[in-house]
Amino acid sequence: MSDYNFLMESRLSPDQMRVVNQLSRAASTEGLNFYLVGGAVRDLTYGQQTVRDLDFAVEGNPQRILKHLTGQSLAQREDPSSTTPRIQGPAIVAEHVAYDARVNAADIVFSNGVRGEIAATRSETYSKPGAVPDVTPGTIFDDLRRRDFSLNAMAISLHPNSRGLLLDPTNGAGDILKMELRALHSRSFFDDPSRIYRLYRLGERLGFKPDERTQRWLDAALENRAWEEANSQQQRSELAAILREENPGRILKLLGEKGLLPGLDRGLTPAKIPHDRFAKIRATAKIVPDADLFLLNFHALAEKLGSANRARLAREVFIHKEDLKLALGLEAEAKSLARTLGGSKAGSPSRVYTLLSDQPLPVLLFLLAYFQQAGIQSRVKAYFQKAPVVRANLPRAELAALGLPPGPKFEKIIEQVFMDQLDGKIRTPAQVDKELRSLAGIKESKPVPAAPSRKLGGEKKAKAAEAKAAATKAPKSEAEVAKPTATPTLPKGKGPKTKVSTRTYELGKAPASPAKATKSLPASKLRKGHLAAQKNVAPQRIKTKPRR
């Protein structure tokens, strides 16, 4: 069995993991059994690298968990003995909540951008095809058995005592290994006709095929045109799910070939699906990989429907007023921004960054998809690719090392350095340091001068020079003549009285220069000195006295 704690930590994004941890801690605080269910568990089991929306089921009232999503930190309500991972950073809040009281469920957009649903576990019964089901509270196993396909009928426990335990009462994990879509009962496509679209959508995304029995049930539903019985809520939810797919154009093309597009909206026909538009939108995903392309996909789908049908369809798909307004005015906003990018307000990279930072993300993605002018493309791409790299390497540690404490002034200086780096005014570390000191008002410290060396006295100076000369003097070779040494004076009255040179030479070694060795001799003694030198005998100066 897979380790689902490890799978959640490794496959869910950091923002998704924060939502899981915060909600499970809130449920634990309220004493509720809480589960991750549906598509997220399927994608984790199948090994998908990207998990889309998070769906949660709770055995109890979801309102008891929703009250924790108010922005108040959960630290005061945390149980120290709980095994649920502690929440890191500020608490996540619910920015948008669409609550359905009939099924006791809430669609939520969290403050970090994660989408999800929290619903009470329930069982459902259908009075007729396509009817709104009758709902009764149930256990987690009741909730899993009411679902569409076995691979969507799995849950992961998030209770502290059983966190990571997989619940799979219909063997969905086995069908994932076989790459099959298996409906849970024969009336599945008649009770909820939107499951017909879900089968084709999941089959295109995952590459799965229906098993033999499910294929027979599907053929029977298509033959009886069960898809025409889908209610507006089923149509709206499935159309939105298709537009959130990685390749909605391919799914819409398949549905057009099957004649199923009118079951999503009466105004849709194969001729009105702009496949080239969807291809351009997909290309932007290579530049901004994690971007939500839902608004752009809706714009492409509704482009040829006419203004009245476009507005009607937008009101059915978009719940929040801000999204509805942006969806209907997306192209006009993009054209206005394109004109501004060509004017004086976009004269420098820092101005471009400030301008684009104030725009909704779908408008920037629309520019990348449809405005191919080189200037617009380069500026928008730099906003998504270059600016994040510069911001990730801002010199926060260097500024803190200068002694400036965190605060508004700290952030203002960092932002100014960021803008200067975008404009190319700061490039080297030395320039960064200089700019930080200038903006922080910190003067550069002067280097401490080296201590002056003590002057030696005359005698010490002479000895030092002598020692230096002795150390650097090269040793003499054997061929060199040794330095002459003085010969001691003989006592008076001893030996001959003639005078010879007082210089002596070591036996066996010739003088360096014979001329120098005999220069001091008188002319009358030159011959004798020369002969002595030839015999390698050092001549001596001897004083002689006449004999008496």
Buried (B, 14 or more C-beta within 10 A) or exposed (E): EEEBBEBBBEBBBEEBBBBBBBBBBBBBBBEBBBBBBBBBBBBBBBEBEEBBBBBBBBBBEBBBBBEBBEEEEBEEEBEEEBEBBEBEEEBBBBEBBEBEEEBBBBBBBBBBBBBBBBBBBBBBEBEEBBEEBEBEBBEBBBBBBBBBBBBBBBBBBBBBEEBBBBBBBBBBBEBBEEEBBBBBEBEBBBBBBBBBBBBBBBBBBBEBBBBEEBBEBBEEBBEEEBBEBBEEEBBBBBBBBBBBBEBBBBBBBBBBEBEBBBBBBEBBEEEBBBEEBBBBBBEBBEBBEEBBBBBBBBBBBBBBBEEEBBBBBBEBBBBEEEBBEBBBEBEEBBBEBBEBBEEEEBEBBBBBBBBBEEBBBBBBBBBBBBBEEEEBBEBBEBBBEBBEEBBEEBBBEEBEEEEBEEEEEBEEBBEBBBBBBBEEEBEEEEBBBEBBBEBBEEEEEEEEEEEEEEEEEEEEEEEEEEEEEEEEEEEEEEEEBEEBEEBEEEEEEEEEEEBBBEBBBEEEEEBBEEEEBBEEBEEEBEEBBBEBBEEEEBBBBEEEEEEE
